Amino acid sequence: MNPGLWRVFTLMLLLANLGLLFWVVLWPRGGSAPAERVVPPLDPALPHLELVAEITDRERAEAGGELCFSIGPLPSRETQERAEERLRPFASSFRSRQTIADSELGWTVYLPASSRAEAVSLTRELVDRGEEDFFVITSGALENMVSVGLFENIQNARSRQARMQRLGFEAQLEVRRESVAQFWVDYRIGAEDRSPWRFIVRASPGAQHREIPCWDE
């Protein structure tokens, strides 16, 4: 066979195969579309999800539409009484509380001593070294210790401690604590009502206003 004719025949055969391939792959098929997948319904006996807002509304309805809040800590009983007077036109009931909390007053730098006589001896050594700011503690957990400084700032306290140690004393650092009474006002109010709690909180630095569970009356 003529080589030219053979090349033409081969090319035509290749084109025919490509055409058949495109027809098989791209030609649309007949028949019905696939059925849409149907999700089966959930078992009604299973627990269902409830929004937080729905639960809150139901709980408020069961509680008679009232909410309870707490304001504190307040610094004194007088402040507590003034808060009650300000809230009285808005609240349906009150509950006054008092708690005790430890408050840090600062730091004490002191020289340890095992007896009053040793404390007096330490004061003489301080005088010999030109120190004048000291006193013997006469009561409490540090009784008979020699205080060489009371500080509100920890850095100043550490600086004083370092100075005493450079002079040869075994200076120690102790946090000064005091038991402080704190006062609280709990009140009950309608869910749709508002109270002037912001004025009370602003007048008492450190006080907070927060929602609490209502108490039984």
C-alpha positions as CSV (number, residue, x, y, z in Angstrom):
1,M,0.0,0.0,0.0
2,N,1.1,3.5,-0.8
3,P,2.7,5.0,2.4
4,G,0.7,8.2,2.0
5,L,-2.6,6.4,1.8
6,W,-1.6,4.3,4.9
7,R,-1.0,7.5,6.9
8,V,-4.3,8.9,5.8
9,F,-6.1,5.7,6.8
10,T,-4.4,5.6,10.2
11,L,-5.4,9.2,10.9
12,M,-9.0,8.6,10.0
13,L,-9.1,5.5,12.3
14,L,-7.7,7.6,15.2
15,L,-10.3,10.4,14.6
16,A,-13.1,7.8,14.6
17,N,-12.0,6.3,17.9
18,L,-11.8,9.8,19.5
19,G,-15.3,10.6,18.3
20,L,-16.6,7.4,19.7
21,L,-14.9,8.1,23.0
22,F,-16.5,11.6,23.2
23,W,-19.9,10.2,22.4
24,V,-19.7,7.6,25.2
25,V,-18.5,10.1,27.8
26,L,-20.4,13.3,27.0
27,W,-23.7,12.1,25.4
28,P,-26.6,12.5,27.9
29,R,-28.2,9.3,29.2
30,G,-31.9,8.8,29.3
31,G,-33.9,7.6,32.3
32,S,-35.3,9.3,35.4
33,A,-33.3,11.6,37.7
34,P,-32.1,10.0,41.0
35,A,-34.6,10.1,43.8
36,E,-34.2,12.9,46.4
37,R,-32.9,11.6,49.7
38,V,-35.4,11.8,52.5
39,V,-34.2,12.3,56.1
40,P,-36.4,10.2,58.4
41,P,-38.1,12.1,61.2
42,L,-36.6,12.1,64.7
43,D,-38.0,9.9,67.4
44,P,-40.4,12.3,69.4
45,A,-39.3,10.5,72.6
46,L,-35.8,11.9,72.3
47,P,-34.9,15.0,74.3
48,H,-35.0,18.2,72.2
49,L,-32.7,21.3,72.3
50,E,-34.0,24.4,74.1
51,L,-32.5,27.8,73.7
52,V,-31.0,29.5,76.7
53,A,-33.5,32.4,76.3
54,E,-36.4,30.0,76.3
55,I,-35.2,28.4,79.5
56,T,-34.6,31.8,81.1
57,D,-38.1,33.0,80.2
58,R,-39.7,29.9,81.6
59,E,-37.7,30.1,84.9
60,R,-38.7,33.7,85.3
61,A,-42.3,32.9,84.7
62,E,-42.1,30.1,87.3
63,A,-40.5,32.5,89.8
64,G,-43.4,34.9,89.4
65,G,-41.5,37.2,87.0
66,E,-39.0,38.4,89.6
67,L,-35.2,38.5,89.7
68,C,-32.7,38.8,92.5
69,F,-29.5,40.7,92.7
70,S,-26.6,41.4,95.1
71,I,-24.6,44.6,95.6
72,G,-21.3,44.5,97.5
73,P,-19.0,44.4,99.2
74,L,-19.9,47.7,100.8
75,P,-17.4,49.3,103.3
76,S,-19.7,50.0,106.2
77,R,-23.1,49.4,107.7
78,E,-24.1,53.0,107.0
79,T,-23.4,52.5,103.3
80,Q,-25.4,49.3,103.4
81,E,-28.4,51.2,105.0
82,R,-28.1,54.0,102.4
83,A,-28.2,51.4,99.6
84,E,-31.4,49.9,101.0
85,E,-33.0,53.3,101.2
86,R,-32.2,54.0,97.6
87,L,-33.5,50.6,96.5
88,R,-36.6,50.6,98.6
89,P,-39.0,52.2,96.1
90,F,-38.0,49.6,93.5
91,A,-37.4,46.3,95.3
92,S,-40.1,44.0,96.7
93,S,-37.8,42.6,99.5
94,F,-34.3,42.8,100.9
95,R,-31.7,40.6,102.6
96,S,-28.8,42.2,104.4
97,R,-25.6,40.2,104.9
98,Q,-22.2,40.7,106.5
99,T,-19.0,38.7,105.8
100,I,-15.4,38.9,107.1
101,A,-12.5,39.1,104.7
102,D,-8.7,39.4,105.0
103,S,-7.4,42.7,103.7
104,E,-3.7,43.3,102.9
105,L,-2.5,46.6,104.4
106,G,1.1,46.5,103.2
107,W,4.4,45.0,104.3
108,T,6.4,45.0,107.6
109,V,10.2,44.7,107.6
110,Y,11.3,43.3,111.0
111,L,14.2,41.8,112.8
112,P,13.4,38.5,114.5
113,A,14.0,38.1,118.2
114,S,13.3,35.2,120.5
115,S,12.6,37.4,123.6
116,R,12.0,40.9,124.8
117,A,15.6,41.1,126.0
118,E,17.0,40.2,122.6
119,A,14.7,42.7,121.0
120,V,16.1,45.5,123.3
121,S,19.6,44.4,122.4
122,L,18.8,44.7,118.7
123,T,17.5,48.2,119.2
124,R,20.8,49.2,120.7
125,E,22.6,47.8,117.7
126,L,20.4,49.8,115.4
127,V,21.1,53.0,117.3
128,D,24.9,52.3,117.1
129,R,24.5,52.0,113.3
130,G,22.6,55.3,113.1
131,E,19.1,53.9,112.6
132,E,16.2,55.6,114.2
133,D,13.1,54.2,112.4
134,F,12.2,51.2,114.5
135,F,10.1,49.9,117.4
136,V,9.5,46.7,119.4
137,I,6.2,45.0,118.5
138,T,4.4,44.3,121.7
139,S,1.5,42.0,120.6
140,G,0.2,39.8,117.8
141,A,2.0,37.2,115.8
142,L,5.2,39.3,115.6
143,E,5.4,40.0,119.3
144,N,8.9,40.9,120.5
145,M,10.1,41.4,116.9
146,V,11.7,44.7,116.0
147,S,9.9,46.5,113.3
148,V,12.2,48.6,111.1
149,G,9.6,49.9,108.6
150,L,5.9,49.7,107.5
151,F,5.4,50.0,103.7
152,E,2.5,50.0,101.3
153,N,4.8,49.5,98.3
154,I,6.5,46.1,98.0
155,Q,9.6,47.6,96.3
156,N,10.2,50.0,99.1
157,A,9.8,47.2,101.6
158,R,12.4,45.1,99.8
159,S,14.8,48.1,99.5
160,R,14.5,48.5,103.3
161,Q,15.1,44.8,103.9
162,A,18.2,44.8,101.7
163,R,19.6,47.8,103.6
164,M,19.1,46.1,107.0
165,Q,20.8,42.9,105.6
166,R,23.8,45.0,104.4
167,L,24.1,46.2,108.0
168,G,24.3,42.7,109.2
169,F,20.8,42.1,110.4
170,E,18.6,39.1,109.5
171,A,15.7,41.3,108.2
172,Q,12.5,39.6,107.3
173,L,9.5,40.6,105.2
174,E,5.9,40.0,106.3
175,V,2.5,40.9,104.8
176,R,0.3,43.0,107.0
177,R,-3.2,41.6,107.1
178,E,-6.4,42.8,108.8
179,S,-9.8,41.2,109.1
180,V,-12.3,43.6,107.6
181,A,-16.1,43.4,107.7
182,Q,-17.9,43.6,104.4
183,F,-21.5,44.4,103.9
184,W,-23.9,43.2,101.2
185,V,-27.5,44.1,100.0
186,D,-29.5,41.4,98.2
187,Y,-32.8,42.5,96.7
188,R,-35.7,41.1,94.7
189,I,-37.2,43.1,91.8
190,G,-39.7,42.5,89.0
191,A,-38.1,41.1,85.8
192,E,-39.2,44.2,83.8
193,D,-38.3,46.8,86.5
194,R,-35.1,48.7,86.9
195,S,-33.2,49.8,90.0
196,P,-30.6,52.6,90.6
197,W,-27.9,50.1,91.4
198,R,-25.3,52.0,89.3
199,F,-25.3,55.0,91.7
200,I,-24.7,52.7,94.6
201,V,-21.7,50.9,92.9
202,R,-20.2,54.2,91.8
203,A,-20.2,55.5,95.4
204,S,-18.5,52.3,96.7
205,P,-15.3,51.5,94.8
206,G,-14.8,47.7,94.6
207,A,-18.5,47.0,94.9
208,Q,-20.2,44.9,92.2
209,H,-23.8,44.2,91.0
210,R,-24.6,40.7,90.0
211,E,-27.6,38.4,89.6
212,I,-28.1,35.7,92.2
213,P,-30.6,32.9,92.7
214,C,-33.7,34.1,94.6
215,W,-34.0,33.0,98.2
216,D,-37.1,31.6,99.9
217,E,-39.0,34.1,102.0
